[in-house]
Amino acid sequence: MPKPLELPFDPIARAAQTWSERFGPSGAMAAVTSIMRVQQILLAQLDAVLRPYELTFARYEALVLLTFSSRGTLPMRVIGERLMVHPTSATNIIDRLEGQGLVVRRPNPQDGRGKLAEITDRGREVVGRATASLMDAEFGLADFGPAQRDQLFDLLRGLRVAAGDFVPAPETAGSVRDQPSGVAGATAIG
């Protein structure tokens, strides 16, 4: 795991205090800075868990996406859309996985120019073991209970809906995952 910083003070709280003195109070600045730092912490922790499998979290996500597909294959365009990354990033991810023998590319029979990425048997085996390790590590969120994780998901989901990441399905509008989260009255894994 990454080495903790172990600073003798909270740099985000200090920045928020300085911000408040110079520009006025902004809980939004403190919250967004905290989110950005937590993203760094979680990514480092997850990458550390995945290192023995020679994966990054981005490559792991692509493998999982392929295992979720009915045939273990998806068009490159769809991979980029589902991972919410630029097509160049999706290509880079698949290039790396292909180099590791975890994915192969095949011509897309429905699109003469396009390619399909297909998970290999070795890829399925690696993603299975990697998933068990991530589950054991509770994806870096072991300090939160299930209700807190659900609450965190719902709060962040509201930001994603408000940003246009996706539109919640009307038929599920009454479910817990589609309730307003308090983020600008908005209600968000697609």
C-alpha positions in Angstrom: 0.0 0.0 0.0 1.1 3.6 -0.5 3.0 5.2 2.4 0.7 7.6 4.3 1.7 11.2 4.5 1.1 11.4 8.2 1.1 15.2 8.2 0.7 16.9 11.7 -2.3 18.9 10.4 -5.1 18.6 7.8 -3.8 20.5 4.7 -7.3 20.7 3.2 -8.8 22.2 6.4 -5.9 24.6 6.5 -6.5 25.6 2.9 -10.2 26.0 3.6 -9.4 28.3 6.5 -7.0 30.4 4.4 -9.6 30.4 1.6 -12.2 31.7 4.0 -10.0 34.5 5.2 -9.1 35.6 1.7 -12.3 34.9 -0.4 -15.0 34.1 2.1 -16.3 30.7 3.4 -16.6 27.9 0.8 -17.6 24.5 2.0 -17.7 23.7 -1.7 -13.9 24.3 -2.1 -13.1 22.1 0.9 -15.5 19.3 -0.3 -14.2 19.2 -3.9 -10.5 19.3 -2.7 -11.3 16.4 -0.3 -13.0 14.5 -3.2 -9.9 15.0 -5.4 -7.6 13.9 -2.7 -9.7 10.8 -1.8 -9.6 9.9 -5.5 -5.8 9.9 -5.4 -5.7 7.9 -2.3 -8.2 5.3 -3.5 -6.5 5.0 -6.9 -3.1 4.4 -5.3 -4.6 1.8 -2.9 -6.5 -0.1 -5.7 -3.4 0.0 -8.0 -1.4 -1.5 -5.1 -3.9 -4.3 -4.7 -3.8 -4.9 -8.4 0.0 -4.7 -8.9 0.6 -8.5 -8.3 -1.7 -9.1 -11.3 0.2 -6.6 -13.4 -3.0 -4.5 -13.7 -3.9 -0.9 -13.0 -7.5 -0.1 -12.0 -8.2 1.2 -15.5 -7.2 -2.1 -17.1 -9.1 -4.0 -14.4 -12.2 -2.1 -15.2 -11.9 -2.9 -18.9 -11.5 -6.6 -18.1 -14.6 -6.5 -15.8 -16.5 -4.7 -18.5 -15.7 -7.5 -21.0 -16.7 -10.2 -18.5 -20.1 -8.4 -18.1 -20.7 -8.6 -21.8 -22.7 -11.7 -22.9 -20.0 -13.0 -25.2 -16.9 -11.6 -23.6 -16.5 -9.1 -26.5 -17.3 -5.5 -27.1 -16.6 -3.0 -29.8 -13.8 -0.6 -28.9 -16.2 2.3 -29.2 -18.5 0.8 -26.6 -15.6 0.1 -24.3 -14.6 3.8 -24.3 -18.2 4.9 -23.7 -18.8 2.5 -20.9 -15.5 3.3 -19.2 -16.3 7.0 -19.8 -12.8 7.6 -21.3 -11.5 9.1 -24.5 -11.2 6.6 -27.4 -7.5 7.0 -27.3 -7.4 6.0 -23.7 -9.6 3.0 -24.4 -7.2 1.9 -27.2 -4.2 2.3 -24.9 -5.9 0.2 -22.2 -6.8 -2.6 -24.7 -3.3 -2.4 -26.2 -1.8 -3.1 -22.8 -4.2 -5.9 -22.0 -3.6 -7.4 -25.4 0.2 -7.3 -24.8 -0.4 -9.2 -21.5 -2.4 -11.9 -23.3 -5.6 -11.0 -21.4 -7.5 -9.6 -24.4 -7.4 -10.2 -28.1 -8.7 -8.0 -30.9 -10.8 -9.3 -33.7 -12.5 -7.7 -36.7 -16.0 -6.6 -35.9 -18.2 -8.6 -38.4 -20.9 -5.9 -38.1 -18.5 -3.0 -38.9 -15.8 -3.6 -41.5 -13.5 -0.9 -40.0 -14.2 -1.5 -36.3 -12.5 -3.9 -33.9 -13.9 -6.0 -31.1 -11.9 -6.6 -27.9 -12.4 -10.1 -26.5 -11.3 -11.3 -23.1 -9.1 -14.5 -23.1 -9.4 -17.4 -20.7 -6.3 -16.1 -19.0 -7.9 -12.7 -18.7 -11.0 -14.3 -17.1 -8.7 -16.1 -14.6 -6.7 -12.9 -13.8 -9.8 -10.8 -13.3 -11.3 -13.4 -11.1 -8.3 -13.4 -8.7 -8.0 -9.6 -8.9 -11.7 -9.2 -8.0 -11.3 -11.4 -5.0 -8.4 -9.3 -3.8 -10.3 -6.1 -4.3 -13.3 -7.5 -2.5 -11.1 -8.5 0.4 -9.8 -4.9 0.5 -13.4 -3.6 0.2 -12.2 -1.5 -2.7 -10.4 0.8 -0.2 -13.6 1.7 1.7 -13.2 -0.7 4.6 -13.5 2.2 7.1 -17.1 2.8 5.9 -20.0 0.6 6.7 -22.5 -0.5 4.0 -25.0 2.3 4.8 -22.2 4.9 4.6 -21.1 3.5 1.3 -24.6 3.6 -0.1 -25.0 7.2 1.2 -21.7 8.1 -0.4 -22.7 6.5 -3.7 -26.0 8.4 -3.7 -24.4 11.7 -2.9 -21.9 11.4 -5.7 -24.5 9.9 -8.1 -26.4 13.2 -7.8 -23.4 15.1 -9.1 -23.1 12.6 -12.0 -26.7 13.0 -13.0 -26.5 16.8 -12.7 -23.4 16.7 -15.0 -25.3 14.7 -17.6 -23.4 11.4 -17.1 -26.6 9.6 -17.7 -30.4 10.0 -17.3 -32.0 7.8 -14.7 -34.6 5.4 -16.1 -38.1 6.6 -15.3 -39.3 3.1 -14.4 -36.7 3.0 -11.5 -37.4 6.6 -10.3 -38.7 5.3 -7.0 -35.7 3.1 -6.2 -33.2 4.1 -3.6 -30.6 4.6 -6.3 -32.8 7.2 -8.1 -33.8 9.3 -5.2 -32.7 13.0 -5.1 -29.4 13.3 -3.3 -29.6 16.9 -2.2 -27.2 18.0 -4.9 -29.0 20.8 -6.6 -32.2 18.8 -6.4 -30.7 16.2 -8.8 -31.0 12.6 -8.4 -26.5 8.3 -11.1 -23.3 3.0 -13.0 -24.6 3.4 -16.3 
